[in-house]
């Protein structure tokens, strides 16, 4: 009897060893493309036209037709239009009512292939869903929050959009604390299927307005485009930390001249770091942006 049991046990062990190992199903790739990711810009209704005119004159491109809609799950009213340029896209809102919480705190809108799959992937990666999925006039949306307090909107369109690729892909500039940098980076990489392009532990502090110091800079690329993670102690001189997007242009001086000629203000004069000539600009209505050109 004991020998029979031993033989059965050996046979069972052999069967288990020969059985194929079932790998975990990988998370779906839910990013669509950088040209479908927008920076969310909120300005007062009276500043909408001034901002749109200045932004498009600076970078080129065009605006979709302005509409007045409800883009939140609770009652509200806003003008809404898309400013599409060769170097980045803006979702422009001019709320005619109070802005329902937490809208206005989300930095970007990322188009996904399937909103429900994206929500599952975000949760599995460590994000919180701060606004549950809701319908909008052309699709569905949700707002998520990453470790470190970074909010972004995910959206899906009923009719699949088709936009041309950017000439240069903008940077989503994300500021996080030292204590949450690893958690944020790990979570976003898992969600986006992205990769770390560079991780500079002692990046020049001039990039955040502190020329005598250093800080950590992480650059990430994924199907959602480019992201620069700026890891700081929060001691940031104005306007650093206010800029949400970095736009790459061919000629920084010419671009700044266009911006100034249409009402924008240069808050940080051009400086060179990390093979980039950089400046920070404020457009009419208050939107702050970093603009840079690659130093050849």
N, C-alpha and C positions, 0 to 999 in steps of 0.2 A: 504493500500500500504506500509506504513512504517513498519507494523508488518511483512508483507511478506518479505520485504528487510532484516529485522532483522533476520528472520528465515533462509533466504538464507545465510546471513553472518555467522550465527552460524554454519550452515551445512558445509560451506566452511572451516571455522576455524577447525572444528572437523576433516574434511578430511585431512587437512594439518598436523594436529598434529598426525594423525594416520599413515601418509605416512612415509616410512622408510627414514632415513637420509643417504644420499649417502656419504660415506667417500672418501677422496682423495685417488687416486690410489698410493700406495707406490712406491718409486723409485726402479728400478730393482736392484737385487744383481748382480753386474757385476764382482766381484773379482773371481778368479779361485782357487788360492792357493799360499802360500808363496814360494813353490819350483819353481814357474813360474815367480817370480819377480827377477830381476837382477840388480846388480850395474853396471853402465856404466863406464868403465875405458878406458881412452884415453892415449896412450903412443906413443912415436916416433917409427917408423917402426923398427929401429935397436934395440929397447928395448922389442919388443913383445915377443920373445922367452925367454929372460932372465926373464921377469916378469912372464910369464906362468909357467916356470920351478920352480921358487921360490914359487909362490902362491900354486901350486899343491903339491910341496914337503912339504909345511907348513901345509896344511889342508887335503891333500889326494884328491882323485877324479880323474877326467879325463877331457880332452879337446875334443870338437868336431873337425872335420877336418877344417883346416883354409882355407878360401876362400877369393877371392878378389872381392868385390862387390861395388855397389852404395847403400848406406843406407839413403840417404838424398833426398829430392824432387828436388834438383838442382844438376848439374854435380859435382861429386866427386868420389874418389876411395879410398878404405880402405881395409886392411886385417880385417877379422872378424872371431871370434870364440867364443864358449861358454865354460867357465871353470866351470864345475859342481863339487862341493865338498859336503861333508855331512853337512857343516855348512853355505853354502851360494853359490850363483852363480854369476859369472861375465860375462858380455858381453864385450869382449876385442876388441878394435879398434886401428889399427895402420894406420892412414891416410897417404896416399902417395901424396895427394893433400892438399891444404888448407882446413880447416874445415869450411863448410858453417855456418853462424850465424843462429840461436842461439845454434847449436849443440855443445856439449861439456859442456854446462851449466846444462843439465838435469842430475840429480843425479841417477835416477833409471828408469827401464822399468817395467811396470806392465801389465801382460797379463789380458785381459778382455774378457768376453763372447761375446760381440758385441761392436764394436768400436763406431758405431753411437749412441747406447744407452749410452755408457760410456761418450761420449762427451756431450750429453744432460744432463746427471746426473752431470757431472763436472760443466757445466755452471750454472745449477740450484743451485748447492751448493756454487757458488761464484768464481769459477776458470775462468781464461782467457785462451783461446786457442791461443797460440803464434805461433804454426805451424799447419795449417789445415791438416786434414787427407790426406795421400798420400800413394801410393803403394810402397812396397819393394819387394825383390825377393821371399819372402815366406808369405806375408800377407799385412797388412796395419798398419800405425802408425800415431800418432799425438803427439804434445808436448803441455802440459798445464802448467799454472803457478798459484799457490795458493797465497792467501793473505800472504804477507810477503816475496814474491819473490822466492818461492820454485818451481823450475821447475822439472817436471817428464815426462817421455814418456809413453804413453799408446800404447799397440800393440795387434794385433789380427793375428792369424795364419790361413792360408787357410786350412792346415791339422792340426787337433787338436793334440797338443803334449801330451806326457804322460811321466812325470818324477817322480821318487820316492820322497817321502816326506823327508825333512831334518831330520837329527838326532837332531840338535838344530836349532831353527829359529833365523836368524840374526836380529839385530836392524837396521832399517833405521834411521840414526842419523840426525835430522833436527834442524838447528839453526835458531831461529827467534827472532825478537826484542820484547821488552815488549809491545810495542804499537800494535803489530799485532798478538800476541800469541792467544788471544781469537778468533779472526776472522779466523786464520788458523785452529785452533783446531775444531771449530764449522763446518767449511766448509769441512774439511777432514772427520770428523765423519759422516756427512750427506752423503757424497759421498761413503764412504767405508762401511757404516752400522757398524762401529766399536764401541768400548767402551773404556772409560778411565779406565785403570787398577790402576793407581796411579797418584796423582797430589801433588808433594812435593814443598811447597812454599819456603822452606829453605833447599834445597839440599846442601850437602857439596861442597864448591867451589873447592876443590882439583880435582874434576871431570872435571873441565875446566881449570885447571892450576892455580887456585887462592885459595890457601889453607887457607887464612885468611878471605875469603868471603863466601857468599851463593848465590845461584841462584835458579830459578824455573825449576823443571824437571817434564815433563808430559809423562807418558808411555801409549801407545795406542796399542790395539790389534784388528785385523780385518781379513777378508778373505785374505787381502794382506800381512798378517804377523804382525810383531812387528814394532813399531815406537817409538823412544825416541825424544821428543821435548825439546830442550834445549833453555830456554828463558833467554837471556842475554842482557847486555848493549853494547855488541860488543867489549868490552875491553878484547880481548882474546890473551893470549900469544901463540906463535907458539908451536906446530902444531894444537892446538885446533880450531875447526871450519873447518879444512881441511879434517878431516876424515868423510867419508860419511856413513860407515857401521861399526857396531860392531859385531864381530864374537864370539860366545860362544863355548869354547872348554873344554875338560875334565881336561886337565893339562896345565896350562899356561906356566910354566917353560919349559916343554918339547916342546911345540909349539914354544916358542920364540927361543929355541935352534935350531930347524929345520929352522926357518926363517933366523936366523943369519948365519946358515951354508950354505944358498943358496943365500946370497947377500943382504938380508934385513937388515935394521938398526933400532934398538930400539930407538925411539925418546923420549919416556916417559917411564921411568923404572916402574916396577910394583908397584902399591899402592892398598890399600883396602878401598872400600867404598860401601855402599848399598849392603852389603853381596856379593860383587864381588871383585875379584882380577883382576885389569885392567892394561893394558899397551897400548901404541900407537906405531905402527910400520910403517916404510916406505919401500915399496918393490921396487925392481929395476924398473926404469921407472918413479918413483915419486908417485905412488899411496900410500895414507896414510890410515891406517885402525886402528880401536880400536879392541883389542882382550881381552876377559875376560873369567874368570872361576868362577863358583859359589862357594863361600866359604861354606864348609859343617861344 
